[in-house]
Structure formats: structure tokens, C-alpha cells
């Protein structure tokens, strides 16, 4: 495929009876649905002993299925070693001195396996010298460092809130509310990839066996230990904080905003009930200026609440407050919310040593603190970490009306309508654009055995760094012309595929990636032949159906070799029609 000059990269609602403000104040003061909590910090080495005593139930009925393999357990151990903030575990005291683990089972199990020598470390990124070792085999300094670390916890004590209702439902509610803000990254493991000039080298990191003495020395030198501090912000002061301009809610690694008024209202209800709220994570990018790495939705919800922009809705335990703004709330409710705090873990400016290390540092911390809840998609992770001009272009072109038509994405700027669409919500529309650009150089740049996900990461990273504004302009024009040409021929069914059914092959009425990738690639080479192609559109439509009927088996997968065969089929098909 002919590339543009300088385009080539080099890889080196509930209804209730109305209540007066006086009745609502009385209900709040009685504390019937207010949760009692306390904080605790457990030395890591004590965790194993705690779990063996039988006072901690790791598998209550509402716990999610266990998902952590040894690599993820190992990365948690490495996080403790380099002082990455680890979210607290949440415990529920179901009877005196006996606890159910509401959230944090995997962390506790990983710590237990480490200190009982059941975990063999693997996949460590900052301390690869320790891969293959068990706890008992670690150098003295490393063992001492781990022993010094603590795991924080919130303990929910049995109170009126549980006693006055179904206790199992109460615990389920707590579990759900504490698992509404986290994000789990799967499929994507970012590697540092440092360009030298315009050339980029691709290689796997190898580590020679290092002696215990050398490892101890590396740790003493503090080559990679994160400097943090804790903070607690009164909710009422958050408006002033955000208005000051010292807190950046939309740094380059932020995900698309996902909270409706209903979810914001749930957060406010959680503060009223004293449900533990996970801390936000801030990164001090310069002295006294902070980027919000995790928690922008919580901060935005609190800001809108206190500035009377949020009308409460969908409250379950306090339905009497639905339809209220902050200024309209009864006195006791306002005062109860005002006395609440939002905790924060601040990663201080002193941690990274230069710009390159800062980027890698932010990437690593973002991935590791987002390790417990709703899955981050591959493109969300890229958008979070790999911001730059190429990523911005992909986001812009994802709103192309012909792309939206063919992938059934609403053609609107209304965020609340868009977020209902699965492709938009998961940023798959942005990945579609990135795939188009990356496929242009895939044959030259993608290494044998490399996953497509990792290749897209690396392509975006270097496209951000190396593509000039002129190249980006040409790529934008090419994408727009290609998707328009395809739509003019096939309409919204452009990327449909025929699938086998009991009565033969039928059209799968949904766009598929196995058609999108090769079709976009091949038609992009013929945008200059637009008139000839459009004149032959009936032949192309009929011929495409025959192509799928005779070659359906070639469109089952999207691995590198599969894409090459699919492209070859499309190239031969178009050549047979237009010459």
C-alpha cells in the first residue's frame, strides 16, 4: 500500500408519600439507615494469621467469582514493594469479631499465598529480578520492606441499618455501592516503548539472574518507590477546590464520562447513609496542582450537588428526597452530608524524575489502581494513557456520520443517549478509526506472534509522537472518503456478514470487525476510482454476497494471518469488477 510522505512509522424512580421536612429530619436523627464504620490497618504479615483463625469469611454469598491468576497476585506484591496505593478492603462484621469480606477477597488471598510460600512471583515489571521466587527466597531487604507494608480496611459494624431490615439485602446493597467506581483493566498490558529519534526498536525485556546483594542495593537506592500522602476533604469544600483551577478533572487519561443523574444521586445517598466511599487518586503534576487519576465522576457529582445542578432521583433508602436539590433539603440532612469527607491518596510531585519516567509512572499507577471493578476496554485504556494528536483524531472521526450509520451508533451529541450505545460506551467507535490507520502499516510493523491489541497500543503511541499535522490531515481525509464510498455502495449494511443457519447462509444484521478491517483497507486504495466503483455498485453488491457464500470460513477470525487472507479476497474481488 502506498503511504503518505512521513506516514511510515518505524518500530525500533420510586413513588412515596410526601414527608414534611420535620419528619425527614426526625428520620435522619433516629439513624435507622445510617451505617456505622471503623477503619483498620493490617500489617501484611498478619493477614495470613488472621485468615487462618477462621474469623474472616472469604466467600460470602454475594462475592464475585475469583479472577486473579498468579501474575496479578504478583503485581499486587510488587505494588506493595514500590508503594503503589492499594485500595482498602471492605469487611462486614456479621457477628462479634467475625467478618465477611465484602470487597477485597482477591487482595487478601494474594497476600496469604505470598506469606505462606504458595505464590511464585511472575510477570513483575519493575522488579523482574524477583520473578521465580517465593517469599522465603526473597532477599532480606525485600522481605523487610513487605513486612512494613499495611493493608487498609473499612469495617462495617452491625447497627440499626442492618437490624431494621433484611440483613442479606443490606449487605448486598453495600457490596453493590462499593463496587460502582472501580475499573478493571483486562487484555491490555502496556510496555515502555522509547523512541530514539524517529526510529523505534521492538524487543522483549530480558533479565539476568541478580544476586540478593544487588537486589538489596537496588531497593536501598530507592530507584522506584512512590511518594504518597493521605488527605480528607470536607464535601462542602470540594466546590471551592474545583473552582480554584488546581484540580484537573480531565487529564489525558480520563475515561469517557459515564455517570447519569441516577448514579450521582446514589453517591449522595451513600454519604447520607455513611456508606464507605473509595478514595480518589490524585497526581501532583506540578507543585500544588493535581490531576485526578481516579474519581472524576465522584468529584463532579459532589460539585453539581452543592451547586444545585443535581436533582436527586432514584434514591432507594431515602425516597422522600427524590426531586430535591441541595438547597431544598431539610436542615438535618444538609448538616449530615456537610460533615462527611472524601478521602484522597495523593501521589506527590517528588516521585518521577523526568518527563519520560512521568509518563510511564502515570501509566503504571493508572492501571494498578484500576484493578477491582468494571472492566476497562482496550480502547478506554489507550485513551486514558496514550493521549496525543493521533488519539484526538481518532476520537474526532469516531463521530463521522457514515461510521455511525454503519455501526448503529446514534448521530447525536446528546451524551445521555450516546452512552446507552454499547459501541460508544466502550469506545469501540474510536478503536474502529485506529484500526483503519494501523492496518495501513500492519504488514510492515506487526511482529510475528504479537497480539493485535498490543500492536494497536504501539501504533497509537508512535503515531502520537511522529505523525505531522500534514500526515494527520491526509489520514483524516482518507478515512472520510473511504467510509463515505463504502456507505454509498452498501448503505448501513456495509459491514454485515453472512452467517450459517439451519436453512443456509443468512445475513447477520450487525456490523462485524471481520468485514470492516479488510473492506476499509481495500476500498481506501480505490477512493480515486470513486465514479467507476459507484457505476458498478450493483455488480459489487451481488458479487459480495457470492464472495461470502463461497469463502465464509475465511471470515471467522481477526488474527493477523486471517486479516491478510481477507484483504486478499477483497482485493481480488474488486479487481475482477473494475479491473
Order of alpha helices (4+ residues) and beta strands (2+ residues): alpha-beta-alpha-beta-alpha-beta-beta-alpha-alpha-beta-alpha-alpha-beta-alpha-beta-alpha-beta-alpha-beta-beta-alpha-alpha-beta-alpha-beta-alpha-alpha-alpha-alpha-alpha-alpha-alpha-alpha-alpha-beta-beta-alpha-alpha-alpha-alpha
